[in-house]
Amino acid sequence: LSLCGGIGTVALAARQVCELFRLDVELRVYEVEIHSWARRLGEQLGGAAIKHKEPHDLWEWVEREEEMRAWLRVVRPQWMVMGFSCQDVSTAFKRGKGLQGPKSSVYFAGRMIHRWALEEGCADMDSTYECTWFKEKHPRDWRYVTEDTGCEPQCLQAEKVAPARRKRAFWST
């Protein structure tokens, strides 16, 4: 389950791992992504593995709690990945309001869906949250996400992976 899935990188990476290790598995990544251009690119990159969920807005899924819970009971995702919007927490946006901002607040919708999945029988589901490093800019929000997910964030030194990239924080359960 890929929430705020972007351009389908979860499906692309999973497909590449299966090919690399010659794994013969049925791969299905259900993705929720609000931007139509990202969904189109995701379909190209993720191929047949990617299935876009409708509606495309996570907040609409929160409004449809019973429908989402029923879907989670049937699908029983094994892993949930959420790359929540960094715009409001990023150091690049000087007036960003942190998790209270209109973009980054989508974190709360993702956490609600995550909790529902755990309550609906997906107790052994793994999860990963990805965002920019905002520990210094929004320390209260950083502590909140860390405590809310029950994890200590891991920093990927992106400049060691690809020059001129920013650091990313990962919360993973």
C-alpha positions as a Markdown table, in Angstrom:
| # | Residue | x | y | z |
|---|---|---|---|---|
| 1 | Leu | 0.0 | 0.0 | 0.0 |
| 2 | Ser | 1.6 | 3.2 | -1.2 |
| 3 | Leu | 0.1 | 6.4 | 0.2 |
| 4 | Cys | 1.1 | 9.6 | -1.5 |
| 5 | Gly | 2.7 | 7.3 | -4.0 |
| 6 | Gly | 4.2 | 9.9 | -6.2 |
| 7 | Ile | 5.5 | 8.5 | -9.5 |
| 8 | Gly | 5.2 | 4.9 | -8.6 |
| 9 | Thr | 8.7 | 4.3 | -7.2 |
| 10 | Val | 7.4 | 1.7 | -4.7 |
| 11 | Ala | 6.1 | -0.5 | -7.5 |
| 12 | Leu | 9.2 | 0.2 | -9.6 |
| 13 | Ala | 11.6 | -0.7 | -6.8 |
| 14 | Ala | 9.7 | -3.8 | -5.8 |
| 15 | Arg | 9.6 | -4.9 | -9.4 |
| 16 | Gln | 13.3 | -4.4 | -9.8 |
| 17 | Val | 14.1 | -6.4 | -6.7 |
| 18 | Cys | 11.9 | -9.3 | -8.0 |
| 19 | Glu | 13.8 | -9.2 | -11.3 |
| 20 | Leu | 17.2 | -8.9 | -9.6 |
| 21 | Phe | 16.6 | -11.9 | -7.4 |
| 22 | Arg | 14.5 | -13.8 | -9.9 |
| 23 | Leu | 11.6 | -14.0 | -7.5 |
| 24 | Asp | 8.5 | -15.5 | -9.0 |
| 25 | Val | 5.9 | -13.6 | -7.0 |
| 26 | Glu | 2.7 | -11.8 | -7.8 |
| 27 | Leu | 3.5 | -8.2 | -7.1 |
| 28 | Arg | 0.6 | -5.8 | -6.5 |
| 29 | Val | 1.1 | -2.2 | -5.2 |
| 30 | Tyr | -2.0 | -0.3 | -4.4 |
| 31 | Glu | -1.3 | 3.4 | -4.7 |
| 32 | Val | -3.1 | 6.5 | -3.7 |
| 33 | Glu | -1.7 | 9.6 | -5.4 |
| 34 | Ile | -3.6 | 12.8 | -5.9 |
| 35 | His | -1.7 | 14.2 | -8.9 |
| 36 | Ser | -2.9 | 12.8 | -12.3 |
| 37 | Trp | 0.5 | 13.4 | -14.0 |
| 38 | Ala | 2.3 | 11.4 | -11.2 |
| 39 | Arg | -0.2 | 8.6 | -11.6 |
| 40 | Arg | 0.4 | 8.4 | -15.3 |
| 41 | Leu | 4.1 | 8.3 | -14.8 |
| 42 | Gly | 3.7 | 5.7 | -12.1 |
| 43 | Glu | 1.8 | 3.5 | -14.5 |
| 44 | Gln | 4.8 | 3.6 | -16.9 |
| 45 | Leu | 7.4 | 3.0 | -14.2 |
| 46 | Gly | 5.5 | 0.5 | -12.0 |
| 47 | Gly | 4.0 | -1.4 | -14.9 |
| 48 | Ala | 1.3 | -4.0 | -14.3 |
| 49 | Ala | 2.3 | -4.1 | -10.6 |
| 50 | Ile | 0.7 | -0.8 | -9.8 |
| 51 | Lys | -3.0 | -0.4 | -9.1 |
| 52 | His | -4.3 | 3.1 | -8.4 |
| 53 | Lys | -6.9 | 3.4 | -5.7 |
| 54 | Glu | -9.9 | 5.7 | -6.1 |
| 55 | Pro | -10.5 | 8.3 | -4.8 |
| 56 | His | -7.1 | 9.7 | -5.3 |
| 57 | Asp | -7.2 | 11.9 | -2.2 |
| 58 | Leu | -6.3 | 10.4 | 1.1 |
| 59 | Trp | -8.6 | 12.7 | 3.0 |
| 60 | Glu | -11.5 | 11.2 | 1.0 |
| 61 | Trp | -10.5 | 7.8 | 2.2 |
| 62 | Val | -10.6 | 9.1 | 5.8 |
| 63 | Glu | -14.1 | 10.3 | 5.1 |
| 64 | Arg | -15.0 | 6.8 | 3.9 |
| 65 | Glu | -13.8 | 5.0 | 7.0 |
| 66 | Glu | -16.1 | 1.9 | 6.7 |
| 67 | Glu | -15.3 | 1.4 | 3.0 |
| 68 | Met | -11.6 | 1.7 | 3.7 |
| 69 | Arg | -11.7 | -0.6 | 6.6 |
| 70 | Ala | -13.6 | -3.2 | 4.6 |
| 71 | Trp | -11.0 | -2.9 | 1.8 |
| 72 | Leu | -8.1 | -3.4 | 4.2 |
| 73 | Arg | -9.8 | -6.5 | 5.6 |
| 74 | Val | -9.9 | -8.0 | 2.1 |
| 75 | Val | -6.6 | -6.9 | 0.7 |
| 76 | Arg | -4.5 | -7.2 | 4.0 |
| 77 | Pro | -1.5 | -5.2 | 2.9 |
| 78 | Gln | 1.9 | -6.5 | 4.0 |
| 79 | Trp | 3.7 | -3.2 | 3.8 |
| 80 | Met | 2.5 | 0.4 | 3.9 |
| 81 | Val | 4.8 | 3.2 | 2.5 |
| 82 | Met | 3.9 | 6.8 | 2.9 |
| 83 | Gly | 6.0 | 9.6 | 1.5 |
| 84 | Phe | 4.1 | 12.5 | 3.1 |
| 85 | Ser | 4.4 | 16.0 | 1.5 |
| 86 | Cys | 7.4 | 17.9 | 2.7 |
| 87 | Gln | 6.3 | 21.4 | 1.5 |
| 88 | Asp | 5.2 | 22.7 | 4.9 |
| 89 | Val | 8.1 | 21.2 | 6.9 |
| 90 | Ser | 11.0 | 21.8 | 4.4 |
| 91 | Thr | 13.7 | 24.4 | 5.2 |
| 92 | Ala | 13.2 | 25.5 | 1.6 |
| 93 | Phe | 9.8 | 26.9 | 2.5 |
| 94 | Lys | 10.5 | 29.6 | 5.0 |
| 95 | Arg | 6.8 | 30.2 | 5.9 |
| 96 | Gly | 5.9 | 26.5 | 6.2 |
| 97 | Lys | 3.6 | 25.8 | 9.0 |
| 98 | Gly | 4.8 | 22.2 | 9.7 |
| 99 | Leu | 2.3 | 19.5 | 10.1 |
| 100 | Gln | -0.4 | 22.1 | 10.4 |
| 101 | Gly | 0.2 | 23.3 | 6.8 |
| 102 | Pro | -2.1 | 22.4 | 4.0 |
| 103 | Lys | 0.3 | 19.9 | 2.3 |
| 104 | Ser | 2.2 | 18.2 | 5.1 |
| 105 | Ser | -1.0 | 17.7 | 7.2 |
| 106 | Val | -1.7 | 14.7 | 4.9 |
| 107 | Tyr | 0.5 | 12.8 | 7.4 |
| 108 | Phe | -2.5 | 12.6 | 9.7 |
| 109 | Ala | -4.7 | 10.9 | 7.0 |
| 110 | Gly | -2.0 | 8.4 | 6.4 |
| 111 | Arg | -1.6 | 7.6 | 10.1 |
| 112 | Met | -5.3 | 7.1 | 10.4 |
| 113 | Ile | -5.3 | 4.6 | 7.5 |
| 114 | His | -2.3 | 2.9 | 9.1 |
| 115 | Arg | -4.1 | 2.5 | 12.4 |
| 116 | Trp | -7.2 | 1.1 | 10.7 |
| 117 | Ala | -5.1 | -1.5 | 8.9 |
| 118 | Leu | -3.6 | -2.6 | 12.2 |
| 119 | Glu | -7.0 | -2.8 | 13.7 |
| 120 | Glu | -8.4 | -4.7 | 10.8 |
| 121 | Gly | -6.1 | -7.7 | 11.1 |
| 122 | Cys | -2.9 | -6.4 | 9.5 |
| 123 | Ala | -1.0 | -6.5 | 12.8 |
| 124 | Asp | 2.2 | -7.8 | 11.2 |
| 125 | Met | 2.2 | -5.2 | 8.4 |
| 126 | Asp | 5.5 | -3.3 | 8.0 |
| 127 | Ser | 5.4 | 0.4 | 7.5 |
| 128 | Thr | 7.7 | 3.2 | 6.2 |
| 129 | Tyr | 7.2 | 6.9 | 6.3 |
| 130 | Glu | 9.4 | 9.2 | 4.3 |
| 131 | Cys | 9.9 | 12.9 | 4.4 |
| 132 | Thr | 12.6 | 15.6 | 4.4 |
| 133 | Trp | 14.7 | 16.1 | 7.5 |
| 134 | Phe | 12.7 | 18.7 | 9.5 |
| 135 | Lys | 14.1 | 18.1 | 13.0 |
| 136 | Glu | 15.7 | 21.6 | 13.3 |
| 137 | Lys | 13.0 | 23.6 | 11.5 |
| 138 | His | 9.9 | 22.0 | 13.3 |
| 139 | Pro | 11.3 | 20.2 | 16.4 |
| 140 | Arg | 7.8 | 19.8 | 18.0 |
| 141 | Asp | 6.4 | 18.2 | 14.8 |
| 142 | Trp | 9.5 | 16.0 | 14.5 |
| 143 | Arg | 9.0 | 14.8 | 18.1 |
| 144 | Tyr | 5.3 | 14.2 | 17.4 |
| 145 | Val | 6.0 | 12.1 | 14.3 |
| 146 | Thr | 8.7 | 10.2 | 16.1 |
| 147 | Glu | 6.5 | 9.4 | 19.1 |
| 148 | Asp | 3.4 | 8.8 | 17.0 |
| 149 | Thr | 5.1 | 6.2 | 14.8 |
| 150 | Gly | 7.1 | 4.8 | 17.8 |
| 151 | Cys | 10.3 | 4.9 | 15.8 |
| 152 | Glu | 13.6 | 6.7 | 15.8 |
| 153 | Pro | 14.0 | 8.3 | 12.3 |
| 154 | Gln | 16.8 | 7.1 | 10.1 |
| 155 | Cys | 18.6 | 9.7 | 8.0 |
| 156 | Leu | 19.6 | 8.7 | 4.5 |
| 157 | Gln | 22.6 | 10.8 | 3.5 |
| 158 | Ala | 21.2 | 11.4 | 0.0 |
| 159 | Glu | 24.4 | 13.2 | -1.1 |
| 160 | Lys | 26.2 | 9.9 | -0.8 |
| 161 | Val | 23.6 | 8.2 | -3.0 |
| 162 | Ala | 23.1 | 11.0 | -5.6 |
| 163 | Pro | 25.0 | 14.4 | -5.4 |
| 164 | Ala | 23.1 | 17.6 | -4.8 |
| 165 | Arg | 20.1 | 15.9 | -3.1 |
| 166 | Arg | 18.7 | 16.7 | 0.3 |
| 167 | Lys | 18.6 | 14.5 | 3.3 |
| 168 | Arg | 15.5 | 12.4 | 3.8 |
| 169 | Ala | 14.1 | 11.0 | 7.0 |
| 170 | Phe | 12.6 | 7.5 | 7.3 |
| 171 | Trp | 10.4 | 6.3 | 10.0 |
| 172 | Ser | 9.9 | 2.5 | 9.7 |
| 173 | Thr | 8.1 | 0.0 | 11.9 |
